Amino acid sequence: MPETMRAAVIYQAGGPDALQLEDRPIPTPGDGQVLIRVHAFGLNRSELFTRQGLSPGVTFPRILGIEAVGTVVAAPGSRITAGSVVATAMGGMGRVFDGGYAEYTCVSATQVQAIETKLGWETLGALPEMLQTAWGSLFKALKLKKGERLLIRGGTTSVGLTAAAIAKNHGGIFVGATTRRKESKGLMKESGVDTVFIDDGNIAAQVRDQKFDKCLELIGTTTLKDSLRCLNDGGIVCMLGMVGKKWSFEDFSPMETIPSTVCLTVYDGGVPEFMETPLTGLARQVEEGKLKIKVGKVFNLDQIVEAHRTMEENKAGGKAVILT
């Protein structure tokens, strides 16, 4: 094994060019840690926010990356065996300690899942955080059940497309989703969306006679008030994303904003939620073609600046993946 690795390091907040490729020493795992040879990782908007200096408590320099997939090099004091194909995510990766934007990463064994799969790295790299977020928000936060109607606000995001596919594959779920672009209808239909709504900011008016039971809110506070009005009595909205780039309400009156009997929650999956996500089972569904995952553009590690720019401009066409 070499002594150094290539890594994308950020020394100060900024644009995509703030990410610098350099050689770093390969970390040495302690007892209870796992050293992973990273083969791929997906890009996430939370990493974009961290790069922009919007993640509280993150100090630089830092190797970003809240997820990674690869093979185990060493795992002292753990039952995880060398050579195993694994995924890791969350737990402070890329924020509290150096994350997945490198050829190697070292994490706690408590946040590592072994995966039995035949998927290629470009597909597997897209899965961990995306599946954890979509699966957890649907079944833990929204408590989605067969026979219900699900609205996905922000249906062309990678999580939105994945959530639609998982919900449809669950069976008996009617899926509606929003987009601002008419040309995205085909992409959304391929992921299992039954009805596509062109988002004019007033989806509640479009669904007045056919409201939904659950709503996955991926745009954020800019559309949340309208999403709350799209639900039946007893419905649940889960606010998950900030694609709208607005973090808070300027003026929030709960009694006026939240309709009577409608519930509002959030989902912020951590290590326990990641470890509960059935990655092997979901990966098998992807292999069998039962769960359609939209992998977007694939880059190499030395293209990390271009990859971040593509993500920031919403031009990835799905989940962007980096191969190392």
C-alpha positions in Angstrom: 0.0 0.0 0.0 1.3 3.5 -0.8 2.1 6.0 1.9 0.2 8.9 0.4 -3.2 9.4 -1.3 -4.8 11.9 -3.6 -7.4 14.1 -1.9 -9.5 17.1 -2.6 -8.8 19.6 0.2 -10.5 22.9 1.0 -8.6 25.6 3.0 -11.2 28.3 3.0 -14.8 28.8 1.9 -15.5 29.7 -1.7 -16.5 28.5 -5.1 -15.7 25.2 -6.8 -12.1 26.4 -7.3 -11.7 26.3 -3.5 -11.3 22.5 -3.8 -7.6 21.7 -4.3 -6.1 18.3 -5.2 -3.0 17.3 -3.3 -1.2 14.4 -1.8 -2.0 13.5 1.8 -0.7 10.8 4.1 -3.0 7.8 4.2 -4.7 7.7 7.7 -3.9 4.9 10.1 -6.9 3.2 11.6 -7.1 2.9 15.4 -9.0 0.2 17.3 -12.6 0.2 16.2 -11.9 2.1 13.0 -12.0 1.0 9.4 -9.6 2.2 6.7 -11.5 2.1 3.4 -10.0 2.3 -0.1 -12.5 4.6 -1.6 -13.6 3.7 -5.1 -16.5 6.1 -5.5 -18.6 8.7 -3.7 -21.7 10.7 -4.5 -21.9 14.5 -4.4 -24.4 16.1 -2.0 -25.7 19.6 -1.6 -24.8 19.7 2.0 -21.1 19.5 0.8 -21.8 22.4 -1.5 -23.1 24.4 1.5 -20.0 23.4 3.5 -17.8 24.5 0.7 -19.6 27.9 0.7 -19.0 28.3 4.4 -22.6 27.7 5.4 -22.2 24.7 7.6 -21.9 25.7 11.3 -18.9 24.3 13.2 -16.9 23.1 10.2 -13.3 24.2 10.3 -10.8 24.3 7.5 -8.7 22.7 6.1 -11.0 19.8 5.5 -11.5 16.9 3.1 -15.2 17.1 2.3 -17.5 14.2 1.6 -20.3 12.8 3.8 -20.3 9.3 2.1 -18.1 6.8 0.3 -18.1 3.3 -1.0 -15.1 1.0 -1.4 -13.2 -1.9 -0.1 -11.8 -2.5 3.5 -8.1 -2.3 3.8 -7.9 -2.8 7.6 -10.4 -2.8 10.5 -8.5 -3.5 13.8 -10.8 -4.6 16.6 -13.8 -5.1 14.3 -15.5 -8.1 12.7 -15.4 -6.3 9.3 -13.0 -8.3 7.1 -10.4 -6.9 4.8 -11.6 -6.9 1.2 -15.3 -6.4 2.0 -17.3 -4.1 -0.2 -18.7 -1.4 2.2 -20.5 1.9 2.3 -20.1 4.6 4.9 -22.0 7.9 5.5 -22.7 10.6 8.1 -21.3 10.5 11.6 -19.4 13.8 11.0 -17.7 12.7 7.7 -16.4 15.7 5.8 -17.4 18.0 8.6 -16.0 17.0 12.0 -13.3 14.8 10.4 -11.9 14.2 6.9 -14.4 12.6 4.6 -14.8 10.7 1.3 -13.2 13.1 -1.2 -10.0 11.1 -1.3 -8.6 7.7 -2.3 -8.8 6.5 1.3 -10.9 7.4 4.3 -10.9 6.3 7.9 -14.2 6.1 9.9 -15.7 4.4 12.9 -16.7 0.8 12.4 -20.1 1.8 13.8 -20.9 3.7 10.6 -19.9 1.0 8.0 -22.2 -1.3 6.2 -21.0 -4.3 4.2 -22.9 -4.6 0.9 -23.3 -7.7 -1.1 -23.7 -6.5 -4.7 -22.6 -6.9 -8.3 -23.2 -3.2 -9.1 -20.4 -1.2 -10.6 -18.7 1.5 -8.6 -20.4 4.3 -10.6 -23.8 3.1 -9.6 -22.9 2.0 -6.0 -21.3 5.3 -5.4 -24.6 7.1 -5.9 -26.5 5.0 -3.4 -25.6 5.3 0.3 -26.7 8.8 1.3 -29.3 9.0 -1.4 -31.0 5.8 -0.4 -30.7 6.5 3.3 -32.3 9.9 2.9 -35.1 8.8 0.6 -35.9 5.6 2.4 -35.7 7.2 5.9 -37.8 10.2 5.0 -40.5 8.1 3.4 -40.8 5.4 6.0 -39.5 6.9 9.2 -40.6 10.5 9.0 -43.7 10.3 6.7 -44.6 6.7 7.8 -45.7 6.1 4.2 -48.3 3.3 3.7 -49.8 1.4 0.8 -52.8 3.1 -0.6 -51.6 6.7 0.2 -51.0 9.6 -2.1 -47.4 11.1 -2.0 -46.4 14.5 -3.3 -42.7 15.2 -3.9 -42.0 18.9 -4.0 -38.7 19.1 -6.1 -39.2 15.9 -8.1 -36.1 16.3 -10.3 -33.6 16.3 -7.5 -31.6 13.1 -7.1 -33.4 12.4 -3.7 -36.8 13.2 -5.3 -36.3 10.8 -8.2 -35.1 8.1 -5.8 -38.0 8.6 -3.4 -40.4 8.3 -6.3 -38.8 5.1 -7.4 -38.8 3.6 -3.8 -42.4 4.6 -3.1 -43.6 3.2 -6.4 -41.7 0.0 -5.9 -43.3 -0.3 -2.4 -46.6 -0.9 -4.1 -50.0 0.8 -4.0 -48.6 4.4 -3.7 -49.8 7.2 -6.0 -46.9 9.5 -6.7 -47.2 13.1 -7.7 -44.2 15.4 -8.1 -43.3 18.9 -9.1 -40.9 20.5 -11.5 -40.5 24.0 -13.0 -39.4 22.5 -16.4 -41.8 20.8 -18.8 -38.9 18.9 -20.4 -38.3 17.0 -17.1 -41.6 15.1 -17.3 -40.1 12.1 -19.1 -37.3 11.7 -16.6 -39.8 11.9 -13.7 -42.2 9.4 -15.3 -39.3 6.9 -15.7 -38.7 7.1 -12.0 -42.4 6.1 -11.2 -44.1 9.5 -11.0 -47.8 9.2 -11.9 -48.6 12.9 -12.3 -46.2 15.7 -12.9 -47.2 19.2 -11.8 -45.5 22.2 -13.3 -44.5 24.3 -10.3 -45.9 27.8 -10.5 -45.6 28.4 -6.8 -49.3 27.5 -6.2 -49.5 23.7 -6.4 -52.3 23.8 -3.8 -54.6 25.3 -6.4 -53.7 22.6 -8.9 -54.5 19.7 -6.4 -57.5 21.3 -4.7 -59.8 18.5 -5.6 -57.3 15.7 -5.2 -55.1 16.4 -2.2 -52.3 14.2 -1.0 -51.7 12.3 2.3 -48.0 12.8 2.5 -45.5 15.4 1.1 -41.8 15.2 0.8 -40.6 18.9 0.7 -37.2 19.2 -1.0 -37.3 22.8 -2.0 -37.5 24.3 1.4 -39.1 27.3 3.0 -39.8 29.0 -0.3 -42.5 26.4 -1.1 -43.3 24.9 2.3 -46.4 27.0 3.0 -47.9 26.0 -0.3 -47.0 22.3 0.3 -48.8 22.3 3.6 -52.0 23.4 1.8 -51.7 20.4 -0.5 -52.6 17.8 2.1 -55.7 16.1 3.4 -56.6 16.2 7.1 -54.1 14.2 9.1 -51.5 14.6 6.4 -47.8 14.9 7.0 -45.2 17.2 5.4 -41.5 16.3 5.8 -39.2 19.1 5.1 -36.0 17.6 3.9 -34.2 19.8 1.4 -33.0 23.4 0.9 -32.8 23.5 -2.9 -34.5 26.9 -2.8 -31.4 28.2 -0.9 -33.5 29.8 1.8 -33.0 28.5 5.3 -35.7 30.2 7.3 -39.0 32.1 7.1 -38.8 35.9 7.4 -42.2 35.9 9.1 -43.6 32.6 10.5 -46.9 32.3 12.2 -47.6 28.6 13.0 -51.4 29.1 13.4 -51.6 30.8 10.0 -49.1 28.6 8.2 -49.9 25.1 9.3 -53.5 24.0 8.3 -55.6 22.4 11.1 -54.8 18.7 11.7 -51.9 18.7 9.2 -48.5 17.8 10.6 -45.0 19.2 9.9 -41.8 17.3 10.6 -38.2 17.1 9.4 -35.8 14.3 8.6 -32.1 14.5 9.5 -30.7 11.0 9.2 -27.6 10.2 11.2 -25.5 7.1 11.8 -28.4 5.1 13.3 -30.7 5.8 10.4 -27.9 5.0 7.9 -27.2 1.7 9.6 -30.9 0.9 9.6 -31.2 1.5 5.9 -31.4 -1.9 4.0 -28.6 -1.1 1.5 -28.0 -4.6 0.4 -31.7 -5.2 -0.2 -32.1 -1.9 -2.1 -29.0 -2.5 -4.1 -30.3 -5.9 -5.1 -33.5 -4.2 -6.3 -31.3 -1.9 -8.4 -29.5 -4.9 -9.9 -32.7 -6.6 -10.8 -34.1 -3.4 -12.4 -37.0 -3.2 -9.9 -35.6 0.0 -8.4 -34.6 2.6 -11.0 -31.9 4.9 -9.8 -31.0 7.9 -11.9 -27.2 8.2 -11.9 -26.1 11.5 -13.3 -22.8 12.6 -14.6 -19.7 10.6 -13.6 -16.4 12.3 -12.9 -12.9 11.3 -11.8 -11.4 12.8 -8.6 -9.2 15.2 -10.6 -12.4 16.7 -12.0 -13.8 17.6 -8.6 -14.0 21.3 -9.4 -16.0 20.7 -12.6 -18.2 18.2 -10.7 -19.0 20.8 -8.0 -19.7 23.4 -10.6 -22.1 21.0 -12.4 -23.9 20.2 -9.2 -24.2 23.9 -8.3 -25.7 24.7 -11.7 -28.2 21.8 -11.4 -26.8 20.2 -14.6 -25.8 16.7 -13.2 -28.9 15.0 -14.6 -29.2 12.9 -11.5 -26.8 12.0 -8.7 -23.3 13.0 -9.6 -20.7 10.4 -8.8 -16.9 10.7 -8.4 -14.6 7.7 -9.2 -11.2 7.6 -7.5 
